[in-house]
């Protein structure tokens, strides 16, 4: 980003802050009225989201691969089918809200189009593919006044609420460090939908499936030939399309940490990785974030591990289960430890003996009734913010994606959040906003 473009972006952000009352929402809904919902990207996680929304009116379904998404089209036979989300938004103005569950690299362009058309938006995690997109979507959400939600379902679970209440209630004292992890790995790359693992861009160019619009699947990313190691499932491993394990599980697991400690933006990020290439996310990584003191809270270090587990504190035994088997978080307090699962679920004190006579603080946060999708719908009907709206989930996603940039640079980065630049490594700023293919814009 040039200095001029950064200034213009910040000026626009300031203007957006005064536009919170301005709305281009298509229509107001009565408390008992069903919401007209469209789904974009419905072959994978989108199908599960739509099933959770089946009590509403599912009026339109859009996917670039009608064969892969065929079961979802069958689930909702009265919904109009589309391949291009832009055509859908133009032809069906009665749509009230749009669910987005496409690969990461197309989240931002679809969400922008939907919000600017006055549609409420539920977008799967991570919210975007790069940092600038996250900042921009939060701005557009504020400008348009639509109800937004990112798909981090743990934010609506009781465990996530309890983590925040326990930490902010001082149960383990002052927290200065948190370990978070997912010990899964995508290795071997390409395993999910291709018989042979890959470590670089494949040279062969097999024929694409008949039902797939490859140009639309590529969207704003640089064009490359179709290959089944990208679609339908292994795209997360590739820098051009996915955000790796940081965007996959990290968006979930960082959520209760950011929420409980009210972290804001980090001031520095450092990382080390193994198996990193120009094309593919690393096999395993460790990312260290430093967050400044805020109010009565001291500075905090958050250590993220993917493809690995963090070292176990010496005072904890092997009997003290940490996380949920695949991942989780360990809050290290001046008066003890608190651990929870990948989605913030099942918070508990460790060592295990600490739970014997433990009386948790009285509930102080609103408890969500039902699913994360239902929380979004309730917010739409009641003209309020959803609990993981883009004002919250945009900065959360920025934090996760800053970790990905640190992995690529292999050095400590000093982050100026206001200017959206790395002050000590200018070339790292190139990854804050990645170029779009001709014909696509934000």
N, C-alpha and C positions, 0 to 999 in steps of 0.2 A: 504494500500500500504506500502510495506517495504521501508526503506531508499534506498536500492539498486534499487528497481523498480522505485522509484521516480527519482533518479539520471539518470537512463537509459531513462526514459520518457523525462526528460528535455533535455538530450543530443540529443535525437532523434528530439525533437522540434527545437533545434538550427540548426541541420543539415537540417531540412525541410525548415527553413527560407532561406537557400541558394539554395534551389531547386525550386524556384518559376518559373524558366524558363523551368524546366524539365516537359515534358508532355508525357502521354501515351494515349492521346485521339485517338479514333479509326480512325477518318478521319477529314479533314478540309471540311467545307461546304461553298458553294458559296452563295452569298447574297440572291438569289432567290430560293435556293434549300429547299425542305421540309425536316423536321427533322424526322427520324425514331424513334418513341417514344414507349416505353413499360410502362405499368402501373402495379404496384404491390400494392395490397390492394385496390380494386376497387368497393367495395360494398357500401361504405358510401361517405365520402368527396372526395374520389378518383374519383367517377363518375362525380362530378361537375368539378374537375380539368381537367379530360379528355374531357369533353364537351368544356371547354375553349380552349383546345388544338386540337379540332377536325379539324382545318385547316391544321394540320401537318399529317404525316403518322402514324397512330396508328397501329403498326405492331404486337404487342404482349400484352396479358393481363394475369395477374397472380393473383390468389386469392386462399386461402386455403379453402374457402367455395364457391363452384360453384353455389349452390342454392341461397345463399344470394346475390351473385354478378351477378345473372343471367341476370338482366336487362341491366347491363353494357356490358356483353358479347353480348347481343342482339343489343346494340347500335353500335357495331363495329364488324360485322359478319366476316370480312375478316382477323381480327387479330387472330393470333395463341393463343390458350388457354393453360395455364399452371397452375399447383398447386404449384410447387416449383420454387422459383426465381433462384436458382442455376442451375437448368436444363435449364431454359429459357436463362440465360446468356451464357451457353455453346452452346446451339443449334442455337441461332440466333445472330451471330457475327455482323450482319448488323445493330443491334440496336445502335443508336447514343446517346440516352438519356433515363433516367428512372425516372418516377414519383413514389414516395413512399407515400402511405397514409394508412399504416397498423396501428395497435395499437402501442403505444409509445415504448413498450419494444422490438420491432423488428426493429425499425428504423435504429439503428446503424449497425447491422450486414448486413442488405440489402444494405444500403448506402455504406458501406465499400466494399462489393463485387462488386457493380456497378462501383464505382470510380476506383478500382484496375483493372477492366476490360476495363478501358478507356471510360466509359460512363459518360456523364453529368448527374447531379442529381438535381431533385426538390423533397424536402422532406417536408412533412407537419410538422407543429409545434406540440409540441415542438420538436426540432431537435432530442433529445435523451431522454433516460430514466434516466440516471445518469450523473454526472458532468464529470467523466473521459471520457465517450463516446463523449461528446461534444468537449472536448479538442482534443481527438484522431481524430475525423472526420475532424476538422479544419486542423489538421496536414496532413492527407491524401489528402485533397483537395489541399493543397499547394504543396505537393509532386507530384501529378499526373497532375496538371494543368487543370483539368476539370472545367466546369462552373457549379456552385452550386447555389441553391436558397432555402431558407426556406419559407414555406407557411404562411407568415404573410402579407396578402393582403393589409393591411392598409399602408404598407411601400411604396406601389406604388400609393396610393391615394393622391390627391392634399392636403387634410387636414393634412396628416402627414408631408408633405413638409412645409406647412404653419406654423405648430407648431414649427418646427425647425427654420424657418426664423424669426418668431416673438420673440421666446425666445432668440436666438442668436443676434437678432437686438435690444435687450434691451427694448422691448415694455413694460414689467412689471418690469423692473429693475433687481436687483440681486435675483436669485432664490436659496433659501437655504432649501426648503422643498416642497415635492410633495405628495399628496394623490392619490392613485390609487385603484380601486375597481371593483368587480363584485358581485352584491348582489344576484345572483342565487346560488342555492345549489343543490347537487345531491340527497338530502334527499327526499323520503326514498330510501336508497340504493337498487339497483336492480329494480327500478320502470320502467326503460325504456324497459326491455325485459323479465320481470318475474313478475308474478301476486302477489307475496308476498315479501315485503321488507325484507332485510337481514341485520344483524348487525355483523355477523361473517361468517366464511367459512361454507357453507351448508354441511350437512352430507349426504343428499340423492344424489344419482348418477344416474340421468336419462340418457337414451340412447341419444347419440349425433345424430344430423341430418346426413343422409346418405352422403350428399355432402360435409361434413366437415372433413378435415384432422386435428384432434385435436393436434397431436404431432407437426406439423408444426406451428399451431396457438400458442402453448405454446412457441416454439422456445427456446431462451436461458434462459427463466424463469424456476423456479422450477416446476416440473410436479405436476399437481393436476387433479382430475377427471373433465370431462366436466360438466358444469352446465349453463343453460341459463341466470343466473345472471351475467355471465362474457361476453358472446358473444351473439349477435353482438354489443350491444351498451353500456352496463354498465361497461365495463372494466376500464373506466377512474377512477372509484371510488376505485379501488383496487391497493394497493401499488405495487404489483408484476407486474402489467401490465400498469398502467396509472400514470400520473403525477398530477391528481386532477385538481381542478380549476386553480391552479397556472400555470400548463402547458397548460391548455385549453384556458382560457381567459387572464391569466396573461401574456403569451408570446406575445399576441397582445397588451395589454394595457401598458406593460412596454416598448415596442418598441419605441414609440414617446418620452418617458422620457429619455431613454438611448441615443437615437439619438440626441435629442435637447441639452442635457447637457453633452454629450460625457463622460459618467460616468466611464467607465472602471469597474474594479472589486471592490466590497464592501470590507471594512475592518472588519465589524462586522454585524451580523444578529441576531435578537432576535424575538421570536414569542410566541404567546399564542393561544390556540385552544380549541374548544369544540367538543366532540364527536369523539375524536381521538382513534383509536384502532390499534393493531398490523397488522391488515389485511386491514383496510379501511382508506381512507383519512378523515380528520375531516369534521364535518358539517359546521363549520365556523372558520375563523382564522384571526389574525392580525399579520403581519410581518413587522418589522422595519429594514431597511437597512441603514447603514452609509457608505457614500462614501467620500474619502479624497478630499481635494482641488486639483485642476488640472489647471495649467496655471493661468489665471486671474479669474477662477471660484472658488468660495469658496466651502467648504465642503457642502455636500447635504445629507439630510435625505429623504428617500422614504418610505412611509407607504403604505403597501398593505393590503386590506381588501377583503376576499372572504366570501360569504354568509352574508355580512354586508355592510352597507354604512358608510363612515367616518362622524364624526361630522361636521356639517355645521359651517363655521366661523361666529361669531356673527354679523359681519358687512354685511353679505349677507342675504337677505330675502328669503322666500319661493318662491317668484316669479322668483328668479334667478335660472334657471334650470341648474343643474350640470350633466355632462356626457350625456348619451343617453337613460336613462331610466333603463338600465340593468347594466351599468358600465361606466367607463371613468377615467379621471384624472383631478386633480385640481393643477395647478402650483401656488405656493404662492410666489409672488415677493415682493420686497421692494416698488414697485410702483403700485401694484394691483394684480389681479388674472386672470389666463387664464384657461379655461376648454375645454375639448374635449371629444369625444366619445370613445368607447371601442377600436376602430381601429385608433384612432387619428383623426377621421373625425369631421367636423363641429366645428373647433376651434373658440372660441369667448371669449371676455373679460366679466367679471362680476365684479360689478353689471351691469345689462343690459344697463344702461344709458351710460356706457363707450364705447359702440359700436356706439353711435349716430354720433359722429364726428371723428371716428377712421379712420385713413389712414394707411393701413398695409405697411410694408416695401416692397420695390420693390423685385420681385422674384429673388433669387440668386442661387437656386438649380435646377438641371435638372428636368423637369416635365416628368413623365412617360406617354407615349401614349399607351392607352389600358390597358389590364389586367396585373396582377402580373405574370401570366403564360406567357403572350406575352413578358414581359420584359425579362424573362429568355431565351426565344427563340431568341429574338433579340440579347442578349448577346452572345449566342452560335454562331449565324451567323456572328457576328462582332468580335469574339475572344476577348471579354472584360469581366470584372467581372459583374455579376448581382448585383442589388442594395441591396439584402439581402443575400449575399453569406455566406458561412460557416465561413469566417474570421470575419464577423459581427455577424451572428446569433448564432454561437457557443458560444461566450462570453455572448450574451443575454440569451441564454438558461441556461448557467451555473448560471447566476444570479437568474433566476426563480427557478432552482432546489436547490440552496443553501437555498432558503426560505423553501422548503419542508423539508430539513434536519433540519432546525431550529424548524419547527413544531414538529418533532419527538423527539427532545431533550428537548424542553421546558426550555431552558436556553439561555443566550446570548453566541454566538459563535464568536470567533476571527479567521478570515480567512486569511491564508497565501496563496495567489493565486499562487505565483511562485512555492512553494513546494507542493501545493494542499493538505494542511492539516489544521485542526483546532488546533491552538496552545494551547488553554486552555482546550479543551475537546477532548482528543485523540480518545475516542470511537466514536465520531461523524464522524471521518474520515472514519470509516468503510462504511458509506453510500456514500462516494464519488465515489467508484467503487464497484459495487455489483457483486457477483460471478455469473458466467454463468453455466448453466447445462452442463454436460459432452457432448462433441460433438460439442459445440459452442465456438467460440473465437472471439476476436477482435484484 
